[in-house]
Amino acid sequence: MCNTPPIGARWRVSSRSNGTACVEVADAETAILVRDTKNRRQEVLSFSFAAWSDFIKTVQAESIILK
């Protein structure tokens, strides 16, 4: 976790969120950052690029199984 995200981080939500996103994601120099959309003042989670990639692959594989 990091207490203060980098200044100028470009936060984004999924294009599939339909305005009901719960988290926002930003790319940093050394990690992927994740924060709560509803409480942006809380701490930010930080994931290595490898861990984030593994997470995305798992989500994509699970969504294929659930279809």
FENWO-V25417 format. One record per residue. PHI is phi as a letter, one per 40 degrees, with the letter a starting at -180 (none if undefined). NEAR is the number of other C-alpha atoms within 8 Angstrom. Layout:
phi & near
PHI & NEAR
PHI & NEAR
//
This chain:
phi & near
none & 6
b & 8
c & 7
b & 6
c & 8
d & 6
c & 4
g & 4
c & 9
c & 6
c & 8
a & 7
b & 9
c & 7
c & 5
c & 4
c & 8
f & 6
g & 4
b & 5
c & 10
b & 7
b & 9
b & 13
b & 11
a & 11
c & 10
b & 9
c & 4
b & 6
a & 10
b & 13
b & 13
b & 11
b & 13
c & 11
c & 9
c & 5
a & 7
c & 8
c & 4
c & 8
c & 10
b & 13
c & 9
b & 10
b & 9
c & 9
c & 9
c & 6
c & 8
c & 10
c & 8
c & 8
c & 8
c & 8
c & 8
c & 8
c & 8
c & 8
c & 8
c & 8
c & 8
c & 7
c & 6
c & 5
c & 4
//
